[in-house]
Amino acid sequence: MMTVRIERLRKTFGSTVALDAVDLHVDSGELFFLLGPSGCGKTTLLRAIAGFAEPDAGRIFFGDRDITHLAPHKRNTGMVFQNYALWPHMTVARNVAFGLNARRVRGADADARVAETLRLVEMDEYAARRPNQLSGGQQQRVALARALVIQPDCLLLDEPLSNLDAKLRLGMRAEIRRICKTVGITTIYVTHDQKEALSIADRIAVMFDGGIVQIGTPRQLYEQPATARVAGFIGETNLIPATITKRTKKAVTLELPFGRIEATAGGDLMPDATAALCSIRPEAVQLAPKAKEGFEAAVLERTYLGEVEQMLLSVGEVRLRATVLNPGQVAGAAERVRIRFDPADVLAFAGGEE
């Protein structure tokens, strides 16, 4: 297993800054995600680690070894591409063995490693088939096996599930984590899919505009986002302009357009400021059981999804997204409801801007 360390990495394309002095440390055996919107620099960072993009400045280390300017084939990385990149004329077994052949591993040793890796990804029964005889999920398993069979120091995954349908993606999430953890390999995985990252990763780096803005576990990023922009990107949230009217060591009091609420979560993020941005997750919007509790809201839309019901509410001039669990327990389809918020579920960020 191998640690990956990146120091002040910079990459530009003309006047566009793709990576802006990026620092990163990935632990040995860690399943680490680079998450961000299109154009944030995550794929450029992955390609720099693989050796396909030469950085303008900074250094990349595998363990204590500086591999910044090393040719891709000398880095001992395994890469899984978005489009699988399988040879259509080769069988599954020959596709998996391709990297071994390039490394002059042949004969019984190669056959044994191919067979072992195909068993790991549960594709050993398909060794004689060709890629066009496989489903998308099966092709992705073959691409993963081909990357793993060479026993790389680091596995690099570039949006590997983006071409699969929703049901296959769900199944492959768990499979990729199982396989990577079984092998114990250091893995760096690029995606723009927040749920994919939250469900698989050990840790996640959130990237915007060529830089890393926050690194943490899935739970840390969701429950303790560093900025309103991170809160809005990791999952869904309601962002509401607010004014801080009171603060204590444990909480702040926020004046919103529709009334006053308390916020304890995120209070440590607040400097001496009065303008703020309030973040409330849809699942944190609670239906108030008492007639005089909380705030009155008009129901503008309802979307029933079985286990949950999504609602668009109007509270004065503010529109809020709410998610109700066990919607069968919600009485009727009332046009007006009362809502409340637990202070522990309310985040406050300084500045009043996203």
N, C-alpha and C positions, 0 to 999 in steps of 0.2 A: 504494500500500500504506500501511497505517496501524498505528501502535502503539496499544495500549489500556492505560491506566493506571487503577488503582482505588486510592483512598486511604481507609482507615479506614471502609469502607462498613458501615452497620448498618441492619438491617431487622427489625422485630418485627411479629407478628400477635397482638394482645392481649398475653398474658403469655409467648408463645412467641418466643424469639429465633431468627430464621431466619438472619440474618447478623450476626456479632459482630466488628466492626472489621476487616473483610477488606482486606488489601493485596495487590495483584497487578499484575504488569507482563507484557504479552504483546507480543512483538517483532513488527515488521512482517513480514508474509508467513508467520508462524508458524502451524502447526497445533497448537493448544493445547487440551488436554482438562481438563474439570472432572469428576473421578471421585469417587464416594462412594456410600454406601448411601442408600436412600430416606429422605427427611427430613433430609439433611445440609445442605441449603441450596444445592445446585448449580443447580437450576432457578430458584430465586429470584434467584440471582446473574445468571444468563443473562437473565432477564426484566428485571432492573434495568438491565443493559447495553442491552437492546432498548428500554427506556423503558416497559415494561408494568407495572413495579413501582417505585413512588416510594420511594426510600430515606429513612430517618429521619435519617440523618447520613452524612457522608462525601461523596466526590466521584468522578466518572467522567470520564476524559479520552480523547478520540480525538486522538492527537497532542498538541498544546498547547491544544486546544479543550475547554473545560469543557462537557460535554453533560448534566450531572447532571439538570437540570430541563427539558431540551429535549423537546418532543413526539416520540413515536416516528417519525412520518413525516418529521421533519426531521433524523434522525440518519443517514440513508443506510446503513441496515443491511439485509441480506437474511436472512430467517429461514426455516428449514426445520423444520416441526413433525413431531411423532411420527406424526400421523394423515394426513400429506400435505396435507390441506386444499385439495384440487383442486376446481374447479367442475365438477360432473358433466355439466352441459348444454353445456359448452364443449369444443372440440377441444383437443388438446395445444398447438397453436400459439397458440390464443387464451388458454389458461391461462398460457402463458409470457409472452405479451404484456401480461397484465393490469397488471403493475406499470409497464410503459412507458406504457400509456394513462393511468394515474393521474398520471404525470409529464409528460403532454402530448407524449410522443414517439410519433409516428404515421407512417403512410405508408411510403415506401421505407426510411427509416432504421430504423423499428421492425421491418419485415420482415427486413432484413439482420441486425439484432442477434438476432432470434429464430432465424433460420436458423443463424447462427454458433454460438449457444449450444446449440441442439439437436444440432449436429454434435459439439460438445465432449462432451456427455453420451451421444453415440451413440444419439440418438433421432430423428434427422432423417427417417428413413423412416416414422415414426409420427405425423407432424405433423397429419394429418387425422383421427386416431382420437380417441375420447373415453376418459376415464379407466376406464370399466367394461369397455373392450376391452383393457386392459393388465394385466400381472402386477403383483404388489406391487413387485418390483424396478424395473420400468419406471415405475410411478407415482412412486417415490421419485426416479428420475432426472429426471422432469418437474418435481417439486417443487424439486429442486436447480437445474434450469435456470431456473425462474421466479425464484429468489432471486438467481442470478448475472447474469441478463440486464440488471438495472438498474445493474450495475457498482457494487456497494456498497463502502463503505470497509471493512466488516467483515461476515463471514458467520457467522451464529449457527445452530447445529444442536442441536435438542433431542431427544435419543434417536431419531435418524432411522431406525435399523435395528430397533427393538424389535418392530415388527409383521411382520417378515419371518421366514421359516423359516430353519433353521440353515444350509442350503446357500447360500441367497440372501445371508444376512448375510456369509458368508465372501467371496463374490464382490464384494459392494458395499463391503467394507472397502477393498480395493485400489483400487476405482474412485473412491471418495471422495477418497482420498489423491492419486491420479493427477490428478483434476480440480482439486482445490484447489492442488496444486503447479504444474500447468500454468498456471492463472490467476495464481498468485502472491499470492493473497488472504489476508489475516489472518483466521483461522478459529478460533472458540471453539466447542467441541463438548462437550455434556453427555452422560454415560452412567453407568450403574452396572455395565457389563460390563467387567471387568478385561482380558480378552483383546482386546476391541475397542479399548480404549485403548492397550494395549501394542503392538498391531500397526499402529496408524495414527499415533499422536501423535509430534510432535517433542518436546514436553514435557507433563507431566501435573501438575495440582494435586490432591492427595488431600484431600478434605474430610470432616470429622466435626463434628457438633454445631454447625454454623454457622460454622466456621472452617477455614482451610487449615492442615494439619499438616505437609505436606512438598510441595515442588515439585522435579521433576527429570525427566531423560529416562527412558524406559521401563526401560532397563538399570540406571540408578542406583536407581530405586525398587525394582526387583526384587532387585537384588544388595546394595543398601545402604539398606534401610529405616531410617528414623529411630527408629521405635518398634516394639514388638511388635505393636501394633494395625495399623500399616501393613503389617508383614510378613504378618500373618494375612489382610489384605484383598487385597493384591496377590498373587494366586496362592494356592496352598495351602501350608501349613507345619505342622510339628509343633512345638507350644510346650510346653516341659517345665520345671517348676520346678527350679532348680539353686542350688548354693552355690559361690561363688568361693573356691577354696582357695589359689590362687597367681596372681600376675600379673607379667608382664614388660612391656617396652616394646612387644613385638610380639604377645603372646598372653596369654590367661588360661586357667587350669586350672579346669574345672567338675566338681563332684561331682553326678552325676545319681542318681536313685533306683536305676538299674541299674549304675552304675559311673562311672569317671572318664574324661573326654575333654578334648581341647585345642580351644580356639577362637581363631582368629586374625582372621577376618572379624568386624568389629563391635567389636573390642577397644578401638578409640578412642572408642566410645560409652560406655564404662564409667567412672563416677566411682568414688570410694572407697566401695565397697559390698561386701557379702558375698552378699546375696540377689540372685538373677538369674533371668531367664527365658531359656531356651535355645531358639533357633529353628533347625530343620533341615528343609529342603525335602524332599519325598518323593523327588525325583530324586537327592538327595544321600545317601540311604541306600543304601550299596553292599553287595552280597553279597560276603562275604569268601571268597577262594579257598582260604585255608589253614584247616585244621581247628581250630587253636588261636587264630586271629586274631579280634579283635573281641569281639562279644557274641552269645550264643545267643538266638535268637528263635523263638517258636512262630508258625506261619502260621495265622491265624484265617480269612481270606478271600482269595480270588484272583478278580480280574476281568480277563479277557483282552480286550484292545481292538485286537488286530492288531499295530500297531507297538509298543505298550507293554502291560505287564501291571501292574495295580494290586494291591497286596497290603496287607492289614491284619495287622500283626505285634503280638505281645505279647512285650515284653522285661521280664521280671519283672512288675511291676504297671503298667508304662507301655505304652500302645498307640501304635504308630507307623504312619503311612501311608507306603508305599514305592512308587516307580514304577520298574519295570525295563524298560530299552530292550532291543530284540531278544529278546523273551520266548522265541522258539524256541530260543535258546541256553541257556535255563535248564533244567537237567536235571531231568526228572520233576516231580512235584508234592509235593515233600518237605513233611512236616509241621513239620520244624524246619530252620532255616537259621542261618548265622552272618552277622552284619552288621558293617560298620565305617563310620567317618566320616572324611572328609578335613577336618582342622582349618580349611582355607580355606573350607569350605562351612558352617561352624557360626557362627551369630550369637549374641551374648550381649547382653541388655538388662538394665539395672539395675532393681531393684525386686521382681522375682519375681512381678509381676502383669501381665496383658495390658492 
